[in-house]
Amino acid sequence: MYNFKGLTAALVLSVAATTAQAVEVSGEVGYVSDYVFRGISQNDEDGALQGGVNFDFDSGWYAGIWASDVDMGEEVDFFGGYVSEANVYGAGLKYLIGVTQYTYTDDDFAEDYTEFNGIIETTLGQHKTKEARKYRGRLGVAVNYSPEIFQVWDEDVEYVNAVVYYITPETKRGWSAHAKYGYSNFDADIASIYVSDSWSYNDWNIGVNKMWEVSHGEVVVSVDYYDTDMDEGFGSELTDDRVVGGIKYKF
C-alpha cells in the first residue's frame, strides 16, 4: 500500500513557507447544482458548496487547498507543484507538474488518495474579432496518475486519467466557453466492481461562463453539460448525462 500523504503535505507546506518570494493569493467560493468530477456525480445529484485558496509564487511554485460538499461529508484537497510558461514559435506554452492529495471526512464515501498531475497547454494564434482578446483560445492535455486510488480486498487499484480540453478567449462582455474529453482507466480486474466491464470509461463536458467584474473580484455564472459512456458502476444515475449550473465569487 502506498502512502504519499506525508509527501504531499510536505510539498504544500514547503511551497507555502517560501515567504521570501512575492506571492499572489487568490481564491473562490461558490455553489453548484451538482458536483461532477470526471463525469461522475459526487453529491448524489444534489447541490454543493465549494471554495478554495491558491498561493502562486513568482518562482513558479504554487500551493493551495480546495473543498466541496460530497454525498457523505466533505472533500478537502491539498495541492502543490510548479508551473512555467514559454514562447515556442510564436505560441504561448505552459506546463505544470504537481501533486494533489484528495481527502474525505467520511471514509464510507471514499478513501484518501494521492494523484500526480501533469499539464501542457498552448495559447493558439491571434484572434481577429473586436469582441475577444488577441488569441484563439487555449488547448491543453492533462495526465493524472494515482498508484492507489483505492483498495479492494487488500489489492491496490492503479488509476490513470487523460484529458484534452479547449478554452475560448473571454470576450469583453465576459463570455467564454470550454470543452473537455477525458479517459479514465482502473488497472485491476477487481475494479469491475466499481466501473464498467472494460475497467475504463470516457467522459465529456461542454459549457459556457459569464463573468462580471465586482468590487475586489469577479462573479462567474456557469452552465455545463456532462456525460459518460459508463452504463454501470458507481450507480448508473450518477454517470448519466446532466446539466449543471453554478455561481462563484473569485477574488
FITI-809602 format. One record per residue (C-alpha): z, x, y; residue number from 1. Coordinates in steps of 0.2 Angstrom, whole numbers, plus 5000, padded with zeros to 4 digits. Example, Ala and Ser with C-alpha at 12.3 -4.5 7.8 and 13.67 -1.06 7.14 Angstrom:
FITI-809602
(pt (5039,5062,4978),1)
(pt (5036,5068,4995),2)
END
This chain:
FITI-809602
(pt (5000,5000,5000),1)
(pt (4995,5007,5017),2)
(pt (5007,5006,5032),3)
(pt (4999,5010,5049),4)
(pt (5011,5000,5059),5)
(pt (5020,5016,5065),6)
(pt (5004,5025,5069),7)
(pt (4998,5010,5079),8)
(pt (5014,5009,5089),9)
(pt (5014,5027,5092),10)
(pt (4997,5027,5099),11)
(pt (5000,5012,5110),12)
(pt (5016,5020,5117),13)
(pt (5009,5037,5119),14)
(pt (4995,5030,5130),15)
(pt (5006,5018,5140),16)
(pt (5018,5033,5143),17)
(pt (5005,5043,5152),18)
(pt (5011,5038,5169),19)
(pt (5004,5054,5177),20)
(pt (4987,5046,5176),21)
(pt (4981,5032,5188),22)
(pt (4982,5016,5178),23)
(pt (4974,4999,5181),24)
(pt (4984,4984,5175),25)
(pt (4976,4968,5171),26)
(pt (4980,4953,5161),27)
(pt (4976,4935,5157),28)
(pt (4985,4918,5152),29)
(pt (4976,4903,5146),30)
(pt (4974,4889,5134),31)
(pt (4960,4885,5121),32)
(pt (4957,4869,5112),33)
(pt (4957,4879,5095),34)
(pt (4960,4897,5092),35)
(pt (4945,4903,5082),36)
(pt (4944,4921,5075),37)
(pt (4928,4927,5067),38)
(pt (4923,4909,5064),39)
(pt (4940,4903,5056),40)
(pt (4952,4891,5065),41)
(pt (4969,4900,5066),42)
(pt (4978,4885,5073),43)
(pt (4973,4871,5061),44)
(pt (4961,4865,5074),45)
(pt (4974,4862,5087),46)
(pt (4976,4869,5105),47)
(pt (4984,4887,5108),48)
(pt (4992,4895,5122),49)
(pt (4986,4913,5124),50)
(pt (4989,4928,5135),51)
(pt (4989,4947,5136),52)
(pt (4991,4963,5147),53)
(pt (4980,4978,5147),54)
(pt (4983,4996,5154),55)
(pt (4967,5006,5157),56)
(pt (4969,5024,5162),57)
(pt (4957,5035,5172),58)
(pt (4955,5047,5157),59)
(pt (4948,5033,5147),60)
(pt (4963,5029,5136),61)
(pt (4969,5011,5135),62)
(pt (4983,5001,5128),63)
(pt (4988,4983,5128),64)
(pt (4996,4968,5120),65)
(pt (4989,4950,5117),66)
(pt (4997,4935,5109),67)
(pt (4992,4917,5104),68)
(pt (4999,4902,5095),69)
(pt (4994,4900,5077),70)
(pt (4997,4887,5064),71)
(pt (5014,4894,5060),72)
(pt (5022,4904,5073),73)
(pt (5013,4916,5084),74)
(pt (5001,4931,5083),75)
(pt (5006,4946,5093),76)
(pt (4993,4960,5093),77)
(pt (4996,4978,5099),78)
(pt (4981,4989,5103),79)
(pt (4976,5006,5110),80)
(pt (4961,5018,5110),81)
(pt (4948,5027,5120),82)
(pt (4933,5021,5129),83)
(pt (4920,5031,5139),84)
(pt (4903,5027,5147),85)
(pt (4887,5037,5149),86)
(pt (4869,5035,5156),87)
(pt (4856,5038,5142),88)
(pt (4838,5036,5148),89)
(pt (4842,5025,5162),90)
(pt (4853,5013,5152),91)
(pt (4872,5012,5153),92)
(pt (4880,5016,5136),93)
(pt (4898,5013,5132),94)
(pt (4908,5017,5116),95)
(pt (4925,5013,5111),96)
(pt (4936,5019,5097),97)
(pt (4953,5011,5094),98)
(pt (4966,5003,5083),99)
(pt (4974,4986,5083),100)
(pt (4990,4980,5074),101)
(pt (4990,4962,5070),102)
(pt (5007,4955,5068),103)
(pt (5013,4937,5064),104)
(pt (5030,4930,5067),105)
(pt (5029,4919,5051),106)
(pt (5025,4928,5035),107)
(pt (5019,4912,5027),108)
(pt (5004,4911,5039),109)
(pt (4998,4929,5037),110)
(pt (5003,4947,5033),111)
(pt (5004,4960,5047),112)
(pt (4989,4972,5045),113)
(pt (4981,4987,5054),114)
(pt (4962,4987,5059),115)
(pt (4952,5002,5066),116)
(pt (4939,4997,5079),117)
(pt (4923,5005,5085),118)
(pt (4911,4998,5098),119)
(pt (4894,5004,5105),120)
(pt (4887,4994,5120),121)
(pt (4872,4997,5131),122)
(pt (4868,4989,5148),123)
(pt (4850,4983,5147),124)
(pt (4836,4986,5160),125)
(pt (4835,4979,5178),126)
(pt (4836,4960,5181),127)
(pt (4824,4954,5195),128)
(pt (4831,4937,5199),129)
(pt (4840,4935,5215),130)
(pt (4854,4925,5206),131)
(pt (4860,4939,5195),132)
(pt (4866,4956,5196),133)
(pt (4854,4970,5193),134)
(pt (4854,4971,5174),135)
(pt (4848,4960,5160),136)
(pt (4865,4960,5151),137)
(pt (4875,4969,5138),138)
(pt (4870,4972,5120),139)
(pt (4883,4978,5108),140)
(pt (4888,4982,5090),141)
(pt (4906,4982,5084),142)
(pt (4913,4988,5067),143)
(pt (4931,4984,5062),144)
(pt (4939,4990,5046),145)
(pt (4956,4987,5038),146)
(pt (4961,4996,5022),147)
(pt (4973,4982,5018),148)
(pt (4971,4966,5027),149)
(pt (4982,4958,5014),150)
(pt (4988,4960,4996),151)
(pt (4986,4948,4981),152)
(pt (4996,4952,4965),153)
(pt (5000,4969,4972),154)
(pt (4982,4973,4975),155)
(pt (4976,4979,4992),156)
(pt (4961,4970,4999),157)
(pt (4950,4980,5010),158)
(pt (4941,4972,5024),159)
(pt (4925,4976,5034),160)
(pt (4919,4966,5049),161)
(pt (4902,4970,5058),162)
(pt (4897,4961,5074),163)
(pt (4881,4961,5085),164)
(pt (4884,4952,5102),165)
(pt (4875,4949,5118),166)
(pt (4882,4945,5135),167)
(pt (4871,4940,5150),168)
(pt (4875,4946,5168),169)
(pt (4886,4935,5178),170)
(pt (4877,4925,5192),171)
(pt (4883,4925,5210),172)
(pt (4889,4907,5206),173)
(pt (4900,4914,5192),174)
(pt (4890,4908,5177),175)
(pt (4887,4919,5161),176)
(pt (4883,4916,5143),177)
(pt (4886,4925,5127),178)
(pt (4881,4925,5109),179)
(pt (4888,4934,5093),180)
(pt (4884,4936,5075),181)
(pt (4897,4943,5063),182)
(pt (4898,4948,5045),183)
(pt (4915,4950,5035),184)
(pt (4917,4957,5018),185)
(pt (4933,4957,5007),186)
(pt (4932,4971,4994),187)
(pt (4942,4965,4979),188)
(pt (4937,4952,4966),189)
(pt (4953,4943,4968),190)
(pt (4948,4940,4986),191)
(pt (4938,4925,4980),192)
(pt (4954,4915,4980),193)
(pt (4953,4916,4999),194)
(pt (4935,4916,5003),195)
(pt (4918,4911,4996),196)
(pt (4912,4916,4979),197)
(pt (4902,4930,4987),198)
(pt (4918,4938,4994),199)
(pt (4909,4939,5011),200)
(pt (4904,4927,5025),201)
(pt (4894,4926,5041),202)
(pt (4899,4918,5057),203)
(pt (4891,4915,5074),204)
(pt (4895,4909,5091),205)
(pt (4887,4905,5107),206)
(pt (4895,4900,5123),207)
(pt (4895,4899,5142),208)
(pt (4908,4904,5155),209)
(pt (4910,4898,5173),210)
(pt (4921,4909,5184),211)
(pt (4929,4905,5201),212)
(pt (4937,4918,5212),213)
(pt (4955,4913,5217),214)
(pt (4970,4922,5225),215)
(pt (4974,4938,5216),216)
(pt (4962,4935,5202),217)
(pt (4950,4923,5194),218)
(pt (4949,4907,5184),219)
(pt (4937,4906,5170),220)
(pt (4932,4890,5160),221)
(pt (4923,4892,5144),222)
(pt (4914,4881,5131),223)
(pt (4909,4889,5114),224)
(pt (4901,4883,5098),225)
(pt (4907,4892,5082),226)
(pt (4900,4890,5064),227)
(pt (4901,4900,5047),228)
(pt (4891,4899,5031),229)
(pt (4908,4898,5021),230)
(pt (4909,4882,5011),231)
(pt (4925,4885,5003),232)
(pt (4941,4896,5005),233)
(pt (4953,4896,5020),234)
(pt (4952,4877,5019),235)
(pt (4934,4871,5022),236)
(pt (4939,4861,5038),237)
(pt (4944,4877,5046),238)
(pt (4927,4885,5044),239)
(pt (4916,4870,5049),240)
(pt (4906,4871,5065),241)
(pt (4916,4866,5081),242)
(pt (4915,4866,5099),243)
(pt (4930,4874,5108),244)
(pt (4935,4873,5127),245)
(pt (4946,4885,5136),246)
(pt (4953,4889,5153),247)
(pt (4961,4905,5158),248)
(pt (4968,4914,5173),249)
(pt (4963,4933,5174),250)
(pt (4972,4945,5186),251)
END
